[in-house]
Amino acid sequence: MKYTDNRNNHSVGWSMHHIQWVTKYRYNIFADSCLKNLCNILINEACLRYHITLEELEIQPNHIHLLVRLKHNMDSSKAVMLIKGYTSRMLWLLEPERLRVFYWNTGKKHLWSKGKFMGSVGHITLEKAKEYLENQEDHHAKTVLLESPPFRVGGCQI
């Protein structure tokens, strides 16, 4: 992966994140293969809708793992909010009867727990970053001039 592959108008680099969240009360909702497949489709659809690049997706019975690449103007908590909101709303619209089996007593249509895990995934290792920072003087070394250049003030040389 090259830096030029990940450039925007005024920025270059990666914003890769590992994101995880759980179902409300950690119910095993996605043991139902129909809900699991539908959730998979809806997460892919949400990522397309909000311009989030989905690298990996794993749906467990009571939690979701995502590996996503975000645009530089979107933070990871905003991405989680958009994906969780879209999938919850659409699952409740498409399969209310299947979800009521789990959430029959809550009165509200909550699917996801409030919590989440977000961790940035580095393009380089911590050791490599430290080495790069330690070698900045060498990296940006300039040739030593034998004479200092003349200074100009206005049109006059000093």
Beta strands, then each sheet from edge to edge (+ up, - down):
strand 1: 16-22
strand 2: 53-59
strand 3: 63-69
strand 4: 117-121
strand 5: 152-153
strand 6: 156-157
sheet 1: 2+ 3- 1+ 4-
sheet 2: 5+ 6-
end
